[in-house]
Amino acid sequence: MDMQVQSFAVANLRRRPETVEAGGFVAGFVPGTDSPYINYATPLPGARPTRQDVTALIGRFRERGLLPRLEFAPEAAPEVEPALRAAGFTTEAVHEYLVCAPDTLAPPRHAGAPRVETPATDEEFLRLDAALAEAFGGLFPASAEGAARLRRTQEGGGAVRFVRDPHGGAAGGASCSAPAEGTAELSGVGTRPAHRGRGVAAAVTASLAGAMFEAGARSVWLEYSGEGSRRVYERVGFRPRGTRLYVSLPTAERD
C-alpha cells in the first residue's frame, strides 16, 4: 500500500496550478498562498536523490519565499529520508494512515445517524469552510479561497460532504480528492465543537468513501489526529496500513 499511496501523492501534486519536477521530486505550488500545507514536495516512488538533487529542490522553494517541505511514505522511497536529513531537514510529524476498501466499508445505519449532504451553492461551501476553520481551531482561517478550493475538489472529480446544523449552517464535513492510482485521499474531517459526539465525522467519512468506490477507486486512505478519531474511522471500515513522514528545513538552514 505504501507504493500506491506514494504514487497517489505524486499524481495529486501534479494537479496543482504550478508543478516542478526535478531530481526525483515533484513539488506542487498554489499561487496566492504561502501555506506550507498546500505548497510542498514529494519524491517519486523509489527515488534515489543526490545531494545536488536535494539542493536544487530547496532552491525551488527559496526562490518562491516558501518553506522547503515534503510529505511522503518513507517505505516507498527508502533512500530519500537519509538524503534529506543530510541536508538539514527535520521531522514535523510521523502519521499513521488508515485504509478502507469496498469490502470493509461499514456506513452508520442506526436511526439517529446524521443526514449527509453535498454542498451545491456558494453559501453552502462558505458555511462548510467556516465550520472546518472552527473545527481545526483557526489553523486554516475561513476564507472565500478556502470555499473555492472545496468547490474545485467537488468539481474536479473529488467529493465534498457536510452535515447541516439545525440553523442551516454546517455542523461539520470533509472532502476527498479525485481518485488516482486506484486510491483517493480523504482529508479535513472536522466537526464544530458544539456538534461533536453526534456521529458527524463517521457519517461524512463513510459517505465520502462510498462515493469514491462508486467512482472506481479500489481504496480510500486518510490520516488521523488522535485515538478518538482513529476509533471513529475504524468503526466505518478503515484499517492501519502504513506511515507518512512530514519533514521541513528549519529557518536557520534556509538563511
N, C-alpha and C positions, 0 to 999 in steps of 0.2 A: 504493500500500500504506500510506502514511503516514495517509491518511484512515481506512482500515479499522482500523489499529492504534489510532489515537486514539479512534475510535468504540467499539472494544472496551474501551479504558481507562475510558471514561465508563460503559459498561454494567457493567463489572466493579466499579467503585466503588459503583454503585447497589445492589449486592448486600450491601454492608456493613450491620451491625446499625443503624448510625446514619449517615444521609446528609444533607448540607446542600447545597442548590443556590441559587446567587445570583450575579448579575453575570457570567454566562457560565462559571462554575466549578462543579464538583462536588467536594465533599470527603467522604471516607469515613472513619468512625471506628469503632474497636472498643473498647468499654468494657473496662476491666481491664488495658489495656496502654498505655504511653506511647511505644511504639516508633515512630520516625518512618518506618520502613519499612512499617508497617502503617497508620498514620494519616497520610494525605496527600491532596492535591487534584490535579485535572487540569482543563484547560479543555475546553469544548465545541469541536468542530471549527469553525474559522472565527471563534472568539470575538474580540471587539474590546473588551477591558475598559478602563474608565475608571480614573482614579486612585482615585475613590471605590469602585469595584468591588474593586480590589486591597486598599484599606484595610479594607473590610468583610470580605474573605476572611481577612486577617491577624487580625482580631478574632475570627473563629470559632475559630481555633487558640488565641489568647491566653486566651480565656475558659475553655478546657479545660486550660490549662497545657501546651500542646503546641507543638512547633517548627513554625512555618509552612513547609510543604514541598510541592513539586509535582514530578510526573513527567509528561512528555508528549513527543509527537513535534512538534518546533517547526515543521516544514514544513506541518503540518495546521492551524496557527493562528499565522501569522507575526507578528501584532500583540501576541501575549501576552508573548513574551520581553522586548521593549523596555519594556512596562508594568511587568513585574516588576523589571527592572534599575533602573528609575527609583525604585522603592520600596525598593531596597537588597538585593534578592535576589542571591545569588552562586551560582556553579556548584559543585555537588558532583561531578558526573561527566557525561560525554557517552558514551553507549554505542551502538555499532552493533548493530542487530538483524538476525537471520537468519531466513529464512522457508523452510518446507518445504511442498510441495504433494504431493498423491497421486502425481503422475507423476514426482516426483523422489525420493520416499522409497526408501531402499536399506538395509533391515534387515541386520544381520550374519548371514551364513548359514554361516560356517565351523564346523567340528565343535567347536571349543573355545569357542564363544560362550556366555556365561553364561545360565543359565535365569532368566527374569524372572517374578516373581510379583506378585500383587495382595494387599496386606495385608487380612486379614479380622478378626482378633482384636485386642482391646485391646493385648495383649502385642506383637503384630507392629507395630502403629502406634507404640507406645512405643520399640521397638527401632529402628525406622526413624528416628524423631525423634532418638534418641540418636546414630545413625550420621551423620545430617546435621549435628548440632551439632558432632561431632568433625571432620567433613569441612571445615566452614567455620571451624575454629579457635576455636569458642566464641562466634562473633559472635552466634549465636542459641542460648542455652543450652537444653539438653534440658529439657523440662517436660511435664507432663500436658496443659497447654493447647496446646502445640505438637503433640502427638499428636492432640489433639481437633480441631485445625484441619485436619490431614491427613485425618482421618476425615470431617469436614464437606465437604472438597473431593471426596472419593470419593463421598459420598452425595448431593452436590448437583449431580451431572451432570458433574463433572470426573473425573479419573483419578489414581491413585497407583500407582506400581510400585516394586519393590525386588528386589535380588539377595541371596539368603541366603548368609551365610558358612558355613564348614564346621562351626561350633559352634551353628548355629541362629539366630544373630543376623542383623543386616543388614550387608552389606558396603557398600551404598550404594543410592541410589534417587533419585526425583524425583517431582514432581507436575505436573499440568496442569489449568488452570481449565476450567470448563464453557464450551463454545463460546458466543460472542455475536458478532453482526455478521459471521457466516461464518468467524470465526477463533477461535483459542484460544491462550493464553499458557502455554508450558512453562517451569517455573522450578524453582529449588532443586536442580539436578542436583549431587549430591555423592557422593564415594566416600571411605571411610576410607583414610587414608594407607597402611595395610598391604595394601590390596587394589587400589591404583592400578596402571595399566598392564595390566589384565586384561580390558578391554573392558566394564566395568560401565556406565560413562556412556553409551557408544554403544548398548548393549543396551536400557537403560531409556528412553533418548531415542527410539529407533526404535519401541519398544513403545507408548509414550505417544502419539506422533504417529499411529501406526496406529489406536489406539483412538479418537482424535478424528476421524479420517477416517471410521471406521465409524459414529460418532455424527452425521455430517453436516457436519463442518467442512470448508471448502474450503482452509484453510491452517492452519498452526501456526507460531507465531513464538517466538523466545527471544533473550535477550542472553547474550553470552559474557564471560568474565573475563580471557581471555588467549589468545595464539595457539595454545597447546596445546589448549585446549578448543575453540577455533574449528575446528581441524583435525578433531577428533572429530565435531563436528556436521556439518561439510561432508561427511565420509565417509558419513553416513547420509542425506544429501539436503538439508541446509539451505544457503541461499544468501543473501548480503548484499543488503538491500533498503532500509535507511534508518537513521536515528539517533533516539535518545531522549535528552532532556535532563533532568537532575535538578538542581533548584535549591532553596535554602532561605534563610531570613532569618537572618543572623548574630545572635548573642546581643546584641551591643551595640545592634543596631537594634530589638530587642524590648523593651528596658528603658525 
